[in-house]
Amino acid sequence: MALMRYAEALNAALREEMTRDETVFLFGEDIGRYGGVFKVTRDLQNEFGALRVRDTPISEQAMTAMAVSAAMTGTRPVLEIMYADFLPLTLDALVNQASIYEYIWNGQVKMPFVLRTQGGGGAGAGAQHSKALDSMLAHIPGIKVVAPADPADAKGMLKSAIRDDQPVVFLEHKLLYNLRSDVPEGDDVLVPLGKAKVVREGADISIFATSRMVHESIKAAELLQEKGVNAEVIDLRSLKPLDLEAIKISLAKTNNAVVVNEGWAFCGYGAELSATIMDHCFDDLDAPVARVSLPDMPIPYSEPLEMAVLPNAEKIVAASLKTLA
């Protein structure tokens, strides 16, 4: 075990995979000499050279198309898009190329391509740099979408994503980069994609979350414990594929569900997760699924207003108590 920040764990994963497999290369805006806006790629250009850690112009659409071509022709590109807010610029390559080429070429083409990006609010970055576009990405068949919540999962899941033969969108939250925890060491310490994790056992209500909302859910569970409610917290880790079995097991025990997602409420990931639970776990539920998410509005720049609209532990507690009532 080694104590690492979330950003350091990602850096270690990239270093290990580039050392293990010379077909892995990185590219994106300011990832080389500058080391990335959040320093995830610090020193990697010095170690592996400018051909394998490439700085690019600001052109998200072109970069994603380049990644698709590189993946098709025998390499494993890891593309960083600086801020998830600009993912709409990548959609043509994701929707019309990366997600379908293996299908339309009948398996003759593989697409081992990772797109890393940073999203989420809480940093006072305003409406153009604070979005969580999880649902837009998870809506695309043929693409895996993951969002680790702690350094150990960040490292293990990034290594798994790089080794995967399908395109993976790897969602990082900008407020998690300085989070510290113990991270297992070893080149082959992997965290599988598509497997949820129980981070807190409970018997009264299940709270399902990803990324930073896992930590808000843990805070909420501690507040609920003071009120005599024993909440279970499930870190989904992977938005797609979704670990439906873990959801079923939890709800068979608690019979109540709250889903937490930082994206917008209308047509959001929380809405899809709620519908999935109703489709598959209806007989286990004592009440309708509760949702905690972002209102349908841009994220304000003003810190008090931003904090007022973002999902948080207090809102999760309120939704849980309403469900149990």
C-alpha positions as CSV (number, residue, x, y, z in Angstrom):
1,M,0.0,0.0,0.0
2,A,1.1,3.6,-0.7
3,L,-0.7,6.8,0.4
4,M,-1.5,8.7,-2.7
5,R,-3.6,11.6,-3.9
6,Y,-6.3,10.8,-6.5
7,A,-4.2,12.6,-9.2
8,E,-1.1,10.7,-8.2
9,A,-2.9,7.4,-8.4
10,L,-3.9,8.3,-12.0
11,N,-0.4,9.3,-12.8
12,A,0.9,6.0,-11.4
13,A,-1.6,4.0,-13.5
14,L,-0.6,5.8,-16.7
15,R,3.1,5.3,-16.0
16,E,2.7,1.6,-15.3
17,E,0.6,1.0,-18.4
18,M,3.0,2.9,-20.6
19,T,5.9,1.0,-19.2
20,R,4.1,-2.3,-19.6
21,D,2.8,-1.7,-23.2
22,E,4.6,0.5,-25.7
23,T,1.5,0.9,-27.8
24,V,-0.1,3.1,-25.0
25,F,0.3,6.8,-25.7
26,L,-1.2,10.0,-24.3
27,F,-2.3,13.2,-26.0
28,G,-4.3,16.2,-25.1
29,E,-4.2,19.9,-24.3
30,D,-1.3,20.9,-22.0
31,I,-0.6,17.3,-20.8
32,G,3.0,17.2,-21.8
33,R,5.4,20.0,-20.7
34,Y,2.9,21.5,-18.4
35,G,1.8,18.1,-16.9
36,G,-1.9,18.6,-17.3
37,V,-4.1,21.3,-15.8
38,F,-4.6,19.0,-12.7
39,K,-1.0,17.6,-12.9
40,V,-2.2,14.0,-13.6
41,T,0.4,13.7,-16.4
42,R,3.2,15.4,-14.5
43,D,6.7,14.3,-15.6
44,L,5.4,11.7,-18.0
45,Q,6.7,13.5,-21.1
46,N,10.2,13.7,-19.6
47,E,10.1,9.9,-19.0
48,F,8.5,8.7,-22.2
49,G,9.2,11.5,-24.7
50,A,7.1,13.8,-26.8
51,L,5.9,11.1,-29.2
52,R,4.2,9.2,-26.5
53,V,3.0,12.2,-24.4
54,R,1.8,14.7,-27.0
55,D,0.6,18.2,-26.5
56,T,-2.2,19.1,-28.9
57,P,-4.0,22.2,-30.2
58,I,-7.4,23.1,-28.8
59,S,-9.6,20.9,-31.1
60,E,-11.6,18.3,-29.2
61,Q,-13.4,17.0,-32.3
62,A,-10.2,16.5,-34.2
63,M,-8.4,14.9,-31.3
64,T,-11.2,12.4,-30.7
65,A,-11.3,11.4,-34.4
66,M,-7.5,10.9,-34.2
67,A,-7.9,8.7,-31.2
68,V,-10.4,6.5,-33.0
69,S,-8.0,6.1,-36.0
70,A,-5.1,5.3,-33.7
71,A,-7.1,2.7,-31.8
72,M,-8.2,1.1,-35.0
73,T,-4.7,0.8,-36.3
74,G,-3.0,-1.0,-33.4
75,T,-2.3,1.5,-30.6
76,R,-4.0,2.3,-27.3
77,P,-4.5,6.0,-27.1
78,V,-5.5,7.8,-23.9
79,L,-7.0,11.2,-24.8
80,E,-7.5,13.9,-22.2
81,I,-10.3,16.4,-22.8
82,M,-9.8,19.4,-20.6
83,Y,-13.2,19.7,-18.9
84,A,-16.2,17.5,-19.6
85,D,-18.2,20.6,-20.6
86,F,-16.5,20.3,-24.0
87,L,-17.5,16.7,-24.6
88,P,-20.3,17.7,-27.0
89,L,-17.5,18.6,-29.4
90,T,-16.4,14.9,-29.4
91,L,-19.8,13.4,-30.0
92,D,-19.5,12.8,-33.7
93,A,-16.4,10.6,-33.2
94,L,-17.9,8.9,-30.2
95,V,-21.4,8.3,-31.6
96,N,-20.7,7.6,-35.2
97,Q,-17.3,6.0,-35.1
98,A,-15.9,4.7,-31.7
99,S,-19.1,3.2,-30.5
100,I,-20.1,1.3,-33.7
101,Y,-17.0,0.4,-35.7
102,E,-16.5,-3.0,-34.0
103,Y,-20.2,-3.8,-34.7
104,I,-20.4,-2.6,-38.3
105,W,-17.0,-4.3,-39.1
106,N,-18.2,-7.5,-37.5
107,G,-15.5,-7.7,-34.9
108,Q,-12.6,-7.2,-37.4
109,V,-11.8,-3.8,-35.7
110,K,-11.1,-3.2,-32.0
111,M,-11.4,0.1,-30.3
112,P,-9.0,0.2,-27.3
113,F,-9.5,3.9,-26.6
114,V,-9.7,5.8,-23.3
115,L,-11.1,9.3,-23.1
116,R,-10.2,11.0,-19.7
117,T,-12.0,14.1,-18.7
118,Q,-12.8,16.2,-15.6
119,G,-16.3,17.3,-14.6
120,G,-18.5,18.4,-11.7
121,G,-19.2,21.5,-9.7
122,G,-18.1,22.9,-6.4
123,A,-14.9,24.7,-7.5
124,G,-16.4,28.0,-8.4
125,A,-15.6,27.4,-12.1
126,G,-18.9,28.7,-13.5
127,A,-21.4,27.3,-15.9
128,Q,-18.8,26.5,-18.7
129,H,-16.5,24.4,-16.5
130,S,-18.7,22.6,-14.0
131,K,-21.0,20.2,-15.8
132,A,-21.6,16.5,-15.2
133,L,-22.6,15.0,-18.5
134,D,-22.8,11.4,-17.4
135,S,-26.2,10.6,-18.9
136,M,-25.2,11.9,-22.4
137,L,-22.3,9.5,-22.4
138,A,-24.0,6.5,-20.9
139,H,-26.8,6.9,-23.5
140,I,-24.4,5.7,-26.3
141,P,-24.4,1.9,-26.9
142,G,-20.9,0.5,-27.3
143,I,-19.1,2.9,-24.9
144,K,-18.2,2.1,-21.3
145,V,-18.5,5.0,-18.8
146,V,-16.8,4.8,-15.4
147,A,-16.4,7.3,-12.5
148,P,-14.2,6.2,-9.6
149,A,-14.6,7.9,-6.3
150,D,-11.3,7.2,-4.5
151,P,-7.6,6.9,-5.4
152,A,-7.4,3.1,-5.3
153,D,-10.3,2.7,-7.7
154,A,-9.0,5.6,-9.8
155,K,-5.7,3.7,-10.4
156,G,-7.1,0.2,-10.7
157,M,-10.0,1.2,-13.0
158,L,-7.8,3.4,-15.3
159,K,-5.4,0.4,-15.8
160,S,-8.4,-1.8,-16.6
161,A,-9.8,0.8,-19.0
162,I,-6.5,1.1,-20.9
163,R,-6.4,-2.7,-21.3
164,D,-10.0,-2.9,-22.4
165,D,-10.6,-3.4,-26.1
166,Q,-13.7,-1.2,-26.1
167,P,-13.9,2.6,-25.8
168,V,-14.0,3.8,-22.2
169,V,-14.9,7.3,-21.1
170,F,-13.2,7.8,-17.7
171,L,-14.9,10.5,-15.7
172,E,-12.8,12.3,-13.0
173,H,-14.2,14.9,-10.6
174,K,-12.0,18.0,-10.1
175,L,-12.7,18.1,-6.4
176,L,-11.3,14.6,-5.9
177,Y,-7.8,15.2,-7.2
178,N,-6.4,16.0,-3.8
179,L,-8.3,13.2,-2.0
180,R,-5.7,10.9,-0.3
181,S,-6.0,7.2,0.6
182,D,-4.1,4.0,0.5
183,V,-3.6,2.6,-3.0
184,P,-2.5,-1.1,-3.6
185,E,0.9,-1.4,-5.4
186,G,1.7,-3.7,-8.2
187,D,1.5,-3.7,-11.9
188,D,-1.4,-6.1,-12.1
189,V,-3.6,-4.7,-9.3
190,L,-6.7,-4.0,-11.4
191,V,-10.3,-3.0,-10.5
192,P,-12.8,-4.5,-13.0
193,L,-15.1,-2.3,-14.9
194,G,-18.8,-2.9,-14.3
195,K,-18.6,-3.9,-10.6
196,A,-20.1,-1.8,-7.8
197,K,-18.8,-1.6,-4.3
198,V,-20.5,-1.5,-0.9
199,V,-18.8,1.3,1.0
200,R,-21.1,1.2,4.0
201,E,-23.3,-1.6,5.1
202,G,-26.9,-0.8,6.1
203,A,-30.3,-2.3,6.5
204,D,-32.9,0.5,6.2
205,I,-32.3,2.3,2.9
206,S,-29.8,2.0,0.0
207,I,-28.1,5.1,-1.4
208,F,-26.6,4.6,-4.9
209,A,-24.0,7.1,-6.1
210,T,-20.9,7.7,-8.2
211,S,-17.8,9.9,-8.0
212,R,-17.9,12.8,-5.5
213,M,-21.5,12.0,-4.6
214,V,-20.3,8.8,-3.0
215,H,-18.6,11.0,-0.3
216,E,-21.7,13.1,0.1
217,S,-23.7,9.9,0.5
218,I,-21.3,8.6,3.2
219,K,-21.8,11.9,5.1
220,A,-25.5,11.6,4.7
221,A,-25.4,8.0,6.0
222,E,-23.6,9.2,9.1
223,L,-26.2,12.0,9.6
224,L,-29.0,9.4,9.2
225,Q,-27.4,7.1,11.8
226,E,-27.8,9.9,14.3
227,K,-31.6,9.8,13.5
228,G,-31.7,6.0,13.9
229,V,-31.6,5.2,10.2
230,N,-29.1,2.6,9.1
231,A,-28.2,3.5,5.4
232,E,-26.3,1.4,3.0
233,V,-24.1,3.3,0.5
234,I,-23.2,1.7,-2.9
235,D,-20.5,3.2,-5.0
236,L,-21.6,2.1,-8.5
237,R,-18.1,3.0,-9.9
238,S,-19.3,2.1,-13.4
239,L,-22.3,3.9,-14.9
240,K,-22.2,1.6,-17.9
241,P,-22.1,-1.4,-17.7
242,L,-24.2,-1.1,-14.6
243,D,-23.8,-3.7,-11.8
244,L,-27.5,-4.5,-11.6
245,E,-26.9,-7.6,-9.4
246,A,-25.3,-5.4,-6.7
247,I,-28.3,-3.2,-6.8
248,K,-30.7,-6.1,-6.5
249,I,-28.8,-7.6,-3.5
250,S,-28.9,-4.3,-1.7
251,L,-32.5,-3.6,-2.3
252,A,-33.5,-7.1,-1.3
253,K,-32.1,-6.2,2.1
254,T,-33.2,-2.5,2.6
255,N,-36.4,-2.3,0.4
256,N,-35.8,1.5,-0.1
257,A,-33.7,3.4,-2.6
258,V,-32.2,6.9,-3.1
259,V,-30.2,7.6,-6.2
260,V,-27.7,10.5,-6.2
261,N,-26.2,12.0,-9.3
262,E,-24.6,15.4,-9.9
263,G,-26.1,15.7,-13.4
264,W,-29.3,17.5,-14.3
265,A,-32.6,16.0,-13.1
266,F,-34.6,15.9,-16.4
267,C,-33.5,12.9,-18.5
268,G,-30.5,12.6,-16.2
269,Y,-28.6,9.5,-15.1
270,G,-30.5,9.5,-11.9
271,A,-33.7,9.2,-13.9
272,E,-32.4,6.2,-15.8
273,L,-31.1,4.5,-12.7
274,S,-34.5,5.1,-11.0
275,A,-36.3,3.5,-14.0
276,T,-33.9,0.6,-14.0
277,I,-34.5,-0.1,-10.3
278,M,-38.3,0.1,-10.8
279,D,-38.1,-2.3,-13.8
280,H,-36.0,-4.9,-12.0
281,C,-36.6,-4.4,-8.3
282,F,-40.2,-3.2,-8.0
283,D,-41.3,-6.1,-5.8
284,D,-38.6,-5.3,-3.3
285,L,-39.5,-1.7,-2.9
286,D,-41.6,-0.2,0.0
287,A,-41.7,3.2,-1.7
288,P,-40.9,4.9,-5.0
289,V,-37.2,5.6,-5.7
290,A,-36.1,9.0,-4.6
291,R,-33.7,11.1,-6.7
292,V,-31.2,13.7,-5.6
293,S,-29.7,15.6,-8.5
294,L,-29.0,19.0,-10.0
295,P,-32.0,21.3,-10.9
296,D,-32.5,22.1,-14.6
297,M,-30.4,25.2,-14.7
298,P,-26.8,26.3,-15.4
299,I,-24.4,26.0,-12.4
300,P,-24.0,29.5,-10.9
301,Y,-20.6,31.2,-10.6
302,S,-21.5,32.6,-7.2
303,E,-20.3,30.3,-4.5
304,P,-23.4,30.5,-2.2
305,L,-25.7,29.9,-5.2
306,E,-23.5,27.0,-6.5
307,M,-23.6,25.3,-3.1
308,A,-27.3,25.8,-3.0
309,V,-28.1,23.9,-6.2
310,L,-25.5,21.1,-6.0
311,P,-26.5,17.8,-4.5
312,N,-25.2,17.4,-0.9
313,A,-25.4,15.3,2.2
314,E,-28.3,17.3,3.6
315,K,-30.4,16.8,0.5
316,I,-29.7,13.1,0.5
317,V,-30.8,12.9,4.2
318,A,-34.0,14.7,3.3
319,A,-34.8,12.4,0.4
320,S,-34.0,9.4,2.5
321,L,-36.3,10.4,5.4
322,K,-39.1,11.3,2.9
323,T,-38.8,7.8,1.3
324,L,-38.8,6.1,4.7
325,A,-41.9,8.1,5.8
